Amino acid sequence: MAEQAQFELSEIQKQKVEELFSSQKEPELSFITKTVFENESLDGKTKEARAIKAFCNERNLKFKTRTVILKGLLELGDDQITYISNNFRVKSALEIAKELFNNDELTNLSQEYRTVNTKIEEIKDTIKKENIPQPKNELEIVSINYNPEELIDSEYKPPKTLKQTIERVNNYLNYGYNEETLKKQQLFEMQQLKKYLNIFRFIYQINTYKIQGDRDLFEDAFIRYTHDKPDLTQEDLDQFITLCNQIVRAAEIQRRIESLRATMAAGEISMKMNEAINVLQTELNSCENIKTKLYNDLTTKRNKRLEEKTDGFEKLINLVQAWKDEEFRKKTIHLAELEKMKVKEEAGRINSMSEIKALLRGATVEELVG
């Protein structure tokens, strides 16, 4: 395929460039590009900018280029540095940064990643300068426990139907649910769970796990916590995802600890191995504390929300009941008044009957008739 022709400036555009240089000493390249082409979306990396750059070089016109200034590095604590030292051989800098700063959305451009990556390079340089042999890191033995067949590169497929959602619940919780026999509330819960399993944050998080066991553990924990909670807010879901991530992380740490202990039981004991176990145990304790705090926070907030909702409903019920009681009271009074009126009417009718009056005075019927 023929090479694409180079973009060239028109005479008018060249004249505009020269005018800018006559009014400014060293204008910035992206500013020149936007001004000449009257397009704010252009920058110094576009074909238009390259054409201007070539023209300026021909005319020996000096321009400035925009420099991207990245934020400085963060200050790491001793525990963080120890964690990096123990893990940089078995984890990438990005993975370590995500774990240290508890943020799964970090990228290679983030300040946290650059801080961790810089520290890793410093550690490597120190090892080279001191000519320290690089023994196999005790933590690397954890990888032996992973069956290569467990490693997955496929994307997680969330349930797309109610039937598939129910199958996931039965798989993890062994409820024996059947779509045809579920109650209305249970069907609603399954519909909501299907929505939960299809949100972007959940799918993104579960796809970060490359071991099938970790992925299954994450899905199991999430379904176990949320399958009977159809009222969760987006904030609740984010926290439940974080909670389930901590569960997977705790399981991974526990695997490492057990692998190190197994090695020690086999006779390979060293101070460094003991230190590694202690570091991992500290991480595990921290992870458990985070899990407990998250769960308690979620439970407290949801219970309070449900109480407020229930309290409002009860107030409505009481109001209706009070209204009904008032109606009943009014009806009872009205019936009593009607009964009283009937008694008065009957008394008046009786009082107007001369026969009854005579009988009451002692006269007999015969006397009245005769």
C-alpha positions in Angstrom: 0.0 0.0 0.0 1.4 3.4 -1.0 2.5 5.6 1.9 -0.1 8.3 2.8 0.8 11.7 1.5 2.1 14.1 4.2 -0.3 16.7 5.4 0.8 20.2 4.2 -0.1 23.7 5.2 -1.8 26.1 2.9 -0.2 29.5 2.2 -2.8 31.2 4.3 -2.1 28.8 7.2 1.7 29.4 6.8 1.1 33.1 7.0 -1.0 32.7 10.2 1.9 30.7 11.8 4.4 33.5 10.9 2.0 36.1 12.4 1.9 34.2 15.6 5.7 34.1 15.8 5.8 37.8 15.1 3.5 38.6 18.1 5.0 36.0 20.5 8.6 35.0 21.1 8.1 31.2 21.4 4.4 30.2 21.2 3.4 26.8 22.3 2.8 24.1 19.5 -0.7 23.1 20.5 -1.7 26.8 20.8 -0.4 27.4 17.3 -2.3 24.4 16.0 -5.6 25.4 17.6 -5.2 29.0 16.4 -4.2 28.3 12.8 -6.9 25.6 12.3 -9.5 27.3 14.5 -10.1 24.0 16.3 -9.9 23.7 20.1 -9.9 19.9 19.9 -6.4 19.7 18.2 -3.2 19.3 20.2 0.5 18.9 19.6 0.2 15.2 18.6 -2.2 15.6 15.6 -1.2 15.6 11.9 -1.9 19.3 11.8 0.6 19.9 14.6 3.2 17.8 12.8 2.7 19.9 9.6 3.2 23.1 11.6 6.3 21.6 13.3 7.8 20.7 9.9 7.1 24.2 8.6 8.7 25.8 11.7 11.8 23.7 11.4 12.2 24.8 7.8 11.9 28.4 8.8 14.0 28.0 11.9 11.1 29.1 14.1 11.4 28.0 17.7 8.3 26.9 19.5 7.5 25.4 22.9 6.0 22.0 23.6 3.6 21.3 26.4 5.3 19.4 29.2 3.1 17.0 31.2 4.0 17.5 34.9 3.3 14.4 36.9 2.7 14.5 40.6 5.6 13.7 42.9 5.9 10.3 44.6 4.2 9.4 47.8 5.9 8.7 51.0 5.9 5.0 51.9 5.7 3.6 55.5 8.0 0.9 56.8 5.3 -1.8 56.5 4.6 -0.8 52.9 8.3 -1.0 52.0 8.5 -4.4 53.6 5.5 -5.6 51.7 7.0 -4.4 48.4 10.3 -6.1 49.2 8.5 -9.4 50.0 6.3 -9.4 46.9 8.0 -7.6 44.0 9.3 -10.9 42.6 5.9 -12.6 42.5 3.6 -9.6 41.8 3.6 -6.7 39.4 4.1 -3.2 40.6 0.5 -2.4 39.6 -0.9 -5.3 41.6 1.1 -4.3 44.7 0.0 -0.7 44.3 -3.7 -1.7 44.1 -3.3 -3.8 47.3 -1.3 -1.3 49.3 -3.6 1.6 48.5 -6.8 -0.5 48.4 -7.8 0.9 45.0 -8.5 -1.5 42.1 -8.9 1.3 39.6 -5.2 2.4 39.6 -3.3 2.5 36.3 0.3 2.7 35.2 0.0 6.5 35.2 -1.3 6.8 38.8 0.9 8.4 41.5 0.6 5.2 43.6 1.8 3.0 40.9 4.8 5.2 40.1 5.7 5.3 43.8 5.7 1.5 44.1 7.5 1.0 40.8 10.2 3.5 41.8 10.7 1.7 45.1 11.0 -1.7 43.3 13.7 -0.3 41.0 15.5 1.1 44.0 15.4 -2.4 45.6 16.7 -4.0 42.5 19.5 -1.4 42.1 20.5 -2.0 45.8 20.7 -5.8 45.2 22.9 -5.3 42.1 25.2 -2.7 43.7 25.8 -4.8 46.8 26.2 -7.9 44.6 23.7 -9.7 46.7 22.7 -13.0 45.3 18.9 -13.2 44.6 17.8 -16.3 46.3 14.4 -17.7 45.6 11.9 -15.7 47.6 10.1 -17.8 50.2 6.8 -16.3 49.0 7.4 -17.7 45.5 6.6 -21.2 46.7 3.0 -20.2 46.9 2.8 -20.4 43.1 3.5 -24.1 43.3 0.1 -24.6 44.8 -1.6 -23.2 41.7 -2.5 -25.8 39.0 -1.8 -24.2 35.6 -5.1 -25.5 34.4 -6.8 -23.3 37.0 -5.4 -20.1 35.3 -8.1 -18.5 33.2 -8.0 -15.8 30.5 -11.7 -15.8 29.6 -14.1 -13.1 30.7 -16.7 -13.7 33.4 -20.2 -14.3 32.1 -22.9 -13.0 34.4 -26.4 -14.6 34.4 -28.7 -13.1 31.8 -31.9 -14.9 32.7 -33.8 -15.5 36.0 -33.3 -19.3 35.5 -29.5 -18.8 35.3 -29.5 -16.6 38.4 -31.4 -19.2 40.4 -28.9 -21.9 39.2 -26.0 -19.7 40.6 -27.8 -19.4 44.0 -28.5 -23.2 44.1 -24.9 -23.9 43.2 -23.4 -21.9 46.0 -26.1 -22.0 48.7 -27.8 -25.3 47.9 -31.3 -23.9 48.4 -33.0 -26.1 45.8 -34.9 -23.1 44.4 -37.3 -23.7 41.5 -38.6 -20.8 39.5 -42.1 -22.3 39.3 -42.5 -22.7 43.1 -40.8 -19.5 44.3 -42.9 -17.0 46.2 -43.4 -13.5 44.8 -40.8 -12.0 47.2 -38.2 -14.6 46.4 -38.7 -14.0 42.6 -38.2 -10.3 43.2 -35.0 -11.0 45.1 -33.7 -13.2 42.3 -34.5 -10.4 39.8 -32.6 -7.9 41.8 -29.6 -10.3 42.3 -29.5 -10.7 38.5 -29.1 -6.9 38.2 -26.4 -6.9 40.9 -24.4 -9.5 39.0 -24.5 -7.5 35.8 -23.3 -4.1 37.1 -19.9 -2.9 35.6 -18.1 -2.7 39.0 -18.8 -6.3 39.9 -17.8 -7.7 36.4 -14.7 -5.6 36.4 -13.6 -6.8 39.8 -14.3 -10.5 39.2 -12.3 -10.4 35.9 -9.2 -9.3 37.8 -9.0 -12.8 39.3 -7.0 -15.1 37.1 -7.4 -18.2 39.3 -10.8 -19.9 38.9 -10.9 -20.7 42.7 -10.6 -17.0 43.5 -13.3 -16.0 41.0 -15.6 -18.7 42.4 -14.9 -17.5 46.0 -15.7 -13.9 45.1 -19.0 -14.8 43.3 -20.0 -17.1 46.2 -19.4 -14.4 48.8 -21.2 -11.8 46.8 -24.3 -14.0 46.2 -24.3 -15.2 49.8 -24.4 -11.6 51.1 -26.8 -10.0 48.6 -29.2 -12.7 47.3 -31.9 -11.8 49.9 -31.3 -8.1 50.0 -33.3 -6.5 47.0 -33.1 -3.0 48.5 -29.4 -2.4 48.2 -28.2 1.1 47.0 -25.3 1.6 44.6 -23.1 2.6 47.6 -24.1 -0.7 49.4 -23.1 -2.7 46.3 -19.7 -1.0 46.1 -19.0 -1.8 49.7 -20.2 -5.4 49.3 -17.8 -5.8 46.3 -15.0 -4.4 48.4 -15.9 -6.8 51.3 -15.9 -9.8 48.9 -12.5 -8.7 47.5 -11.1 -8.7 51.0 -12.4 -12.2 51.5 -10.5 -13.4 48.4 -7.4 -11.5 49.5 -7.6 -13.1 53.0 -7.8 -16.5 51.3 -4.7 -15.8 49.2 -2.7 -14.6 52.2 -3.8 -17.7 54.1 -2.6 -19.9 51.3 0.8 -18.2 51.4 1.1 -18.7 55.1 0.2 -22.4 54.9 2.7 -22.9 52.1 5.5 -21.3 54.1 4.6 -23.4 57.2 4.6 -26.5 55.1 8.1 -25.7 53.9 9.2 -25.1 57.5 7.7 -28.4 58.5 9.8 -30.0 55.8 13.0 -28.7 57.4 13.7 -25.5 55.5 13.7 -23.0 58.3 15.2 -19.5 58.1 14.9 -16.2 59.8 13.7 -14.6 56.6 11.0 -17.2 56.3 9.8 -16.5 59.9 9.7 -12.8 59.0 7.8 -13.5 55.9 5.2 -15.4 57.9 4.9 -12.6 60.4 4.4 -10.0 57.7 1.7 -12.2 56.1 0.0 -12.7 59.4 -0.1 -9.0 60.0 -1.6 -8.5 56.5 -4.2 -11.2 57.3 -5.1 -9.5 60.6 -5.5 -6.2 58.8 -7.6 -7.8 56.1 -9.9 -9.4 58.7 -10.3 -6.1 60.5 -11.3 -4.4 57.3 -13.8 -7.2 56.6 -15.4 -6.9 60.0 -15.6 -3.1 59.8 -17.2 -3.2 56.3 -19.7 -5.8 57.3 -20.7 -4.0 60.5 -21.0 -0.7 58.6 -23.2 -2.3 55.9 -25.4 -4.1 58.4 -25.8 -1.0 60.6 -26.7 1.3 57.6 -29.2 -1.2 56.1 -30.9 -1.9 59.4 -31.3 1.8 60.1 -32.7 2.3 56.6 -35.2 -0.6 57.1 -36.2 0.7 60.5 -36.9 4.1 59.1 -39.0 2.5 56.4 -40.8 0.3 58.8 -41.4 3.1 61.2 -42.9 5.2 58.5 -45.2 2.3 57.5 -46.2 1.7 61.1 -47.1 5.4 61.4 -49.3 5.1 58.4 -51.0 2.0 59.8 -51.6 3.7 63.1 -53.0 6.7 61.4 -55.4 4.5 59.4 -56.3 2.6 62.6 -56.9 5.7 64.5 -59.2 7.0 61.7 -61.1 3.7 61.7 -61.4 3.9 65.5 -62.8 7.4 65.2 -65.3 6.3 62.6 -66.4 3.4 64.8 -66.8 5.8 67.8 -68.9 8.1 65.7 -71.0 5.3 64.4 -71.6 4.0 67.9 -72.6 7.4 69.2 -74.9 7.9 66.3 -76.6 4.5 66.8 -77.0 5.3 70.5 -78.6 8.6 69.7 -80.9 6.9 67.2 -81.9 4.4 69.8 -82.5 7.2 72.3 -84.8 8.9 69.8 -86.8 5.8 69.2 -87.3 5.3 72.9 -88.5 8.9 73.2 -90.9 8.4 70.2 -92.3 5.3 71.7 -92.8 6.9 75.1 -94.6 9.8 73.5 -96.9 7.5 71.5 -97.7 5.5 74.6 -98.3 8.7 76.6 -100.9 9.8 74.0 -103.0 6.6 74.3 -106.0 7.2 76.7 -106.5 3.4 77.2 -103.0 3.0 78.5 -103.5 6.0 80.8 -106.8 4.5 82.2 -105.2 1.1 82.8 -102.4 2.8 84.6 -105.0 4.6 86.9 -106.7 1.4 87.9 -109.6 1.2 85.5 -110.4 -2.1 83.9 -111.0 -2.8 80.3 -114.7 -3.6 81.0 -115.1 -0.3 82.7 -113.6 1.6 79.9 -115.7 -0.3 77.3 -119.0 -0.3 79.4 
